[in-house]
Amino acid sequence: MLRHEPSAKVLIVGYGQFVGMALSVADRLRDQGVAAVVVDPLWALPISPDLVAAADGFDLVLTLEDNLVEGASASGCAHASRRPARPRGSSHSASRSSS
């Protein structure tokens, strides 16, 4: 875990070269009053069960990765946690629907 804020509802997963960007995004979110946790997994696939379990505690999971639009780490994490993956260019996000 690169950054932890106890009240965070946003998890940012920065893979490899995108770790710096993940930290910058967390800074910008904090400036807007949104707390975020930033992690840098050791590997992208297979998705770590620990990462999936951790993601379940957040309202929004954002992955920053250099990968495919479909079938990337975000899709795997979303599938494992049963959340929809929503591609956004070279980054992906999966969010929990409010009921």
PABA-650074 format. One record per residue: x, y, z of N, C-alpha, C, O in turn; chain. Coordinates in steps of 0.1 Angstrom, whole numbers. Layout:
% residues N
ROVO   n_X   n_Y   n_Z  ca_X  ca_Y  ca_Z   c_X   c_Y   c_Z   o_X   o_Y   o_Z ch
ROVO     X     Y     Z     X     Y     Z     X     Y     Z     X     Y     Z  A
...
***
This chain:
% residues 99
ROVO   n_X   n_Y   n_Z  ca_X  ca_Y  ca_Z   c_X   c_Y   c_Z   o_X   o_Y   o_Z ch
ROVO     9   -12     0     0     0     0     9    12     0    18    14     9  A
ROVO     7    21   -10    15    33   -11     9    45    -4    17    53     1  A
ROVO    -4    45    -3   -10    56     5   -23    51    11   -31    44     4  A
ROVO   -25    54    23   -37    49    30   -44    61    38   -38    68    45  A
ROVO   -57    62    35   -65    72    43   -77    64    48   -85    59    41  A
ROVO   -78    64    62   -88    55    68  -102    57    63  -110    48    62  A
ROVO  -106    69    60  -120    72    55  -122    70    40  -133    74    35  A
ROVO  -112    65    33  -113    65    19  -124    55    14  -126    45    19  A
ROVO  -131    60     3  -141    52    -4  -136    49   -18  -143    42   -26  A
ROVO  -124    54   -22  -118    52   -35  -105    44   -34   -96    48   -26  A
ROVO  -104    34   -42   -92    26   -43   -86    28   -56   -92    26   -67  A
ROVO   -73    33   -57   -66    35   -69   -55    24   -70   -46    23   -62  A
ROVO   -55    16   -81   -46     6   -83   -37    10   -95   -41    11  -106  A
ROVO   -24    13   -91   -15    18  -102    -5     7  -105     3     2   -96  A
ROVO    -5     2  -117     4    -8  -121    17    -3  -128    16     6  -137  A
ROVO    28    -7  -123    41    -4  -129    43    11  -131    44    18  -121  A
ROVO    45    15  -144    48    29  -147    37    39  -143    39    51  -143  A
ROVO    25    34  -140    14    43  -137    13    46  -122     3    52  -117  A
ROVO    22    41  -114    22    43   -99    23    58   -96    15    64   -88  A
ROVO    32    65  -103    33    80  -101    20    87  -104    16    96   -97  A
ROVO    14    83  -115     1    89  -119   -10    86  -109   -18    94  -106  A
ROVO   -10    74  -103   -20    70   -93   -18    79   -81   -28    83   -75  A
ROVO    -6    82   -77    -4    90   -65    -8   105   -69   -14   112   -60  A
ROVO    -6   109   -81   -10   123   -85   -25   124   -85   -31   134   -81  A
ROVO   -32   113   -90   -47   113   -90   -52   114   -75   -61   121   -73  A
ROVO   -45   106   -66   -49   107   -52   -48   121   -46   -56   125   -39  A
ROVO   -37   127   -50   -34   141   -45   -46   150   -50   -51   158   -43  A
ROVO   -49   149   -63   -60   158   -69   -73   155   -62   -81   164   -60  A
ROVO   -76   142   -60   -88   139   -53   -89   144   -39   -99   150   -35  A
ROVO   -77   143   -32   -76   149   -18   -79   164   -18   -86   169   -10  A
ROVO   -74   171   -29   -76   185   -30   -91   188   -32   -95   199   -29  A
ROVO   -99   179   -37  -113   180   -39  -121   175   -27  -133   174   -28  A
ROVO  -114   170   -17  -121   165    -5  -124   150    -6  -133   145     2  A
ROVO  -118   143   -15  -121   129   -17  -109   121   -13   -98   122   -18  A
ROVO  -110   113    -2   -99   104     2   -97    92    -6  -107    86   -10  A
ROVO   -85    88    -9   -82    76   -17   -71    68   -11   -62    73    -5  A
ROVO   -71    55   -13   -60    46   -10   -54    42   -24   -60    40   -34  A
ROVO   -40    42   -24   -33    38   -36   -25    26   -33   -18    25   -23  A
ROVO   -26    16   -42   -18     4   -41   -11     1   -54   -15     6   -65  A
ROVO     0    -6   -53     8   -11   -65    10   -26   -63    20   -30   -57  A
ROVO     2   -34   -70     3   -48   -69    16   -53   -75    22   -47   -84  A
ROVO    22   -64   -70    34   -69   -75    32   -75   -89    42   -75   -97  A
ROVO    20   -80   -92    17   -85  -106     3   -81  -110    -5   -79  -101  A
ROVO     1   -81  -123   -13   -78  -128   -22   -90  -129   -33   -89  -124  A
ROVO   -17  -101  -135   -25  -113  -136   -17  -125  -132    -5  -125  -135  A
ROVO   -23  -134  -125   -37  -134  -122   -40  -124  -110   -31  -121  -103  A
ROVO   -52  -120  -110   -56  -110  -100   -54  -116   -86   -59  -127   -83  A
ROVO   -48  -109   -77   -45  -113   -64   -59  -114   -56   -66  -104   -56  A
ROVO   -62  -125   -49   -74  -126   -41   -74  -115   -30   -85  -110   -26  A
ROVO   -62  -111   -25   -61  -101   -15   -66   -87   -21   -73   -79   -14  A
ROVO   -62   -85   -34   -67   -72   -40   -82   -72   -42   -88   -62   -40  A
ROVO   -87   -83   -46  -102   -84   -48  -109   -82   -35  -119   -75   -34  A
ROVO  -104   -88   -24  -110   -87   -11  -109   -72    -6  -119   -67    -1  A
ROVO   -98   -66    -9   -96   -52    -4  -105   -43   -12  -111   -34    -7  A
ROVO  -107   -46   -25  -116   -37   -34  -130   -37   -29  -137   -27   -31  A
ROVO  -135   -48   -23  -148   -49   -19  -152   -39    -8  -164   -36    -6  A
ROVO  -142   -33    -2  -145   -23     9  -146    -9     4  -147     1    11  A
ROVO  -145    -7   -10  -145     7   -16  -157     9   -25  -163    -1   -30  A
ROVO  -162    21   -26  -173    24   -35  -168    25   -49  -176    22   -58  A
ROVO  -156    29   -51  -150    30   -65  -136    25   -65  -128    27   -57  A
ROVO  -134    17   -76  -120    11   -78  -116    16   -92  -122    14  -102  A
ROVO  -104    23   -92   -99    28  -104   -85    21  -107   -77    21   -98  A
ROVO   -83    16  -119   -70    10  -122   -64    18  -133   -70    23  -142  A
ROVO   -51    20  -131   -43    27  -141   -33    17  -146   -24    13  -139  A
ROVO   -34    13  -159   -25     3  -164   -23     5  -179   -31    12  -186  A
ROVO   -12    -1  -184    -9    -1  -198   -12   -14  -204    -4   -23  -204  A
ROVO   -25   -15  -208   -30   -28  -212   -41   -27  -222   -43   -17  -229  A
ROVO   -48   -38  -224   -59   -38  -234   -72   -32  -228   -73   -30  -216  A
ROVO   -81   -28  -237   -94   -22  -232  -102   -33  -226  -109   -31  -216  A
ROVO  -102   -45  -232  -110   -56  -227  -100   -67  -222   -90   -69  -229  A
ROVO  -103   -73  -211   -95   -84  -206   -83   -79  -198   -74   -88  -195  A
ROVO   -82   -67  -195   -71   -62  -187   -73   -64  -172   -83   -71  -169  A
ROVO   -64   -60  -164   -65   -62  -150   -78   -57  -144   -84   -63  -135  A
ROVO   -83   -46  -149   -96   -40  -143  -107   -50  -146  -116   -52  -137  A
ROVO  -108   -56  -158  -118   -65  -161  -117   -78  -152  -127   -83  -147  A
ROVO  -105   -82  -150  -103   -94  -141  -107   -91  -127  -114   -99  -120  A
ROVO  -104   -79  -122  -108   -75  -108  -123   -73  -107  -129   -78   -97  A
ROVO  -129   -67  -117  -143   -65  -117  -150   -79  -118  -160   -81  -110  A
ROVO  -145   -88  -126  -152  -101  -127  -151  -108  -113  -160  -114  -109  A
ROVO  -139  -108  -107  -137  -115   -95  -145  -109   -84  -150  -117   -75  A
ROVO  -148   -96   -84  -156   -90   -73  -171   -88   -78  -179   -82   -71  A
ROVO  -174   -92   -90  -187   -91   -96  -192   -77   -98  -203   -74   -95  A
ROVO  -182   -68  -102  -185   -54  -105  -184   -52  -120  -176   -59  -126  A
ROVO  -192   -43  -125  -190   -40  -139  -177   -32  -142  -174   -23  -135  A
ROVO  -170   -36  -152  -158   -28  -156  -162   -18  -167  -170   -22  -176  A
ROVO  -158    -6  -166  -161     4  -176  -148    10  -181  -142    18  -175  A
ROVO  -145     6  -194  -132    12  -200  -133    27  -202  -143    32  -206  A
ROVO  -122    33  -200  -120    48  -202  -107    50  -209   -97    53  -202  A
ROVO  -106    48  -222   -93    49  -229   -83    39  -224   -86    27  -226  A
ROVO   -72    43  -219   -61    34  -215   -63    30  -200   -55    22  -195  A
ROVO   -73    36  -194   -76    32  -180   -90    27  -178   -98    29  -187  A
ROVO   -92    20  -168  -105    13  -166  -110    16  -152  -101    18  -143  A
ROVO  -123    16  -150  -128    17  -136  -139     8  -134  -146     4  -143  A
ROVO  -141     3  -122  -152    -5  -118  -158     1  -106  -151     3   -96  A
ROVO  -171     3  -106  -177     9   -94  -189     0   -90  -195    -7   -98  A
ROVO  -192     1   -77  -203    -6   -71  -215     2   -74  -215    14   -71  A
ROVO  -226    -4   -78  -239     3   -80  -245     5   -67  -244    -3   -58  A
ROVO  -251    17   -65  -258    20   -53  -272    14   -54  -279    15   -64  A
ROVO  -277     8   -43  -290     2   -43  -299    10   -34  -311     6   -32  A
***
